[in-house]
Amino acid sequence: MGSIMVKENEYLLYIKCFFEENLPDYKLQQENFHDPFWYVEYKNQKVSVIISGDIGFQITVDFLGAKYPFWQYDYSVNEKSKTSIENIEDQLSSLRKLLLDLTKE
């Protein structure tokens, strides 16, 4: 068997571009893609964000050592949990607002 390589998929690419353009203080810590499952983790000094999925997806926010499913912040994401670029875009836009609020000084 050869070495394990992370393949790209459109969802990972979209998420990575979103963080680069909208949340540049968050650095990519891990990513994985083993079709159909995908996983990405971003972190800044106070907050880490885990986004994972396959047919559906979820976002978890770890703030000061406590993990919160993103739907606890924004109940509308329950309606947008099927994996699609549109749903990921909607959730990331809402996530951005939360992350900016959490990191205000």
C-alpha positions in Angstrom: 0.0 0.0 0.0 1.1 3.5 -0.8 1.1 6.5 1.4 -2.2 8.0 2.5 -3.0 11.2 0.7 -5.7 13.7 1.4 -7.8 14.1 -1.7 -9.7 17.3 -2.3 -13.4 17.5 -2.8 -15.5 20.5 -3.6 -16.8 20.9 0.0 -13.3 21.0 1.5 -12.1 23.4 -1.2 -15.1 25.7 -0.6 -14.6 25.7 3.2 -10.8 26.3 2.9 -11.5 29.3 0.5 -14.1 30.7 2.9 -11.7 30.6 5.9 -8.9 32.1 3.8 -11.1 35.0 2.6 -13.3 35.6 5.6 -11.6 34.2 8.7 -7.8 34.5 8.0 -7.0 34.4 11.8 -8.1 30.7 11.8 -5.4 28.3 10.7 -6.0 24.9 9.2 -5.1 22.2 11.7 -6.3 19.0 10.1 -8.2 17.8 7.1 -9.2 14.4 5.8 -11.1 13.1 2.9 -12.0 9.4 2.6 -14.9 9.3 0.2 -17.6 10.0 1.2 -16.5 11.2 4.6 -14.7 14.6 5.0 -13.3 16.5 7.9 -11.6 19.8 8.5 -10.5 21.6 11.7 -9.5 25.2 12.0 -8.2 27.0 15.1 -7.2 30.4 16.4 -5.9 31.2 19.9 -9.4 30.9 21.6 -11.6 28.9 19.3 -11.4 25.7 17.2 -14.0 24.8 14.6 -14.6 21.2 13.4 -16.7 20.7 10.3 -17.4 17.1 9.2 -19.7 15.4 6.9 -20.7 13.0 4.2 -24.4 13.1 3.0 -25.1 15.5 5.8 -22.6 17.7 7.7 -22.2 19.4 11.1 -20.1 22.1 12.7 -18.8 22.0 16.2 -17.3 25.0 18.0 -14.8 24.5 20.8 -14.6 27.7 22.9 -12.3 27.7 26.0 -12.4 23.9 26.2 -16.2 23.5 25.9 -17.6 22.0 22.7 -20.9 23.2 21.3 -22.8 21.9 18.3 -23.3 24.9 16.0 -27.1 24.3 15.9 -27.2 25.4 19.6 -26.2 28.9 18.4 -28.3 29.0 15.2 -31.4 26.7 15.1 -31.9 27.4 11.4 -28.9 25.2 10.5 -31.1 22.1 11.4 -32.9 22.9 8.1 -29.6 23.1 6.2 -27.7 20.0 7.3 -27.7 18.1 4.0 -24.3 18.5 2.4 -24.4 21.0 -0.5 -22.4 24.1 -1.3 -25.5 26.3 -0.7 -26.1 24.9 2.8 -22.4 25.0 3.7 -22.3 28.6 2.5 -25.3 29.5 4.7 -23.9 27.8 7.8 -20.4 29.4 7.3 -21.9 32.8 7.0 -23.7 32.4 10.3 -20.6 30.8 11.8 -18.5 33.8 10.8 -20.8 36.1 12.8 -20.5 33.8 15.9 -16.7 33.6 15.6 -16.3 37.3 15.2 -18.5 37.8 18.3 -16.5 35.2 20.3 -13.2 36.8 19.5 -14.1 40.5 20.1 -11.8 42.0 22.7 
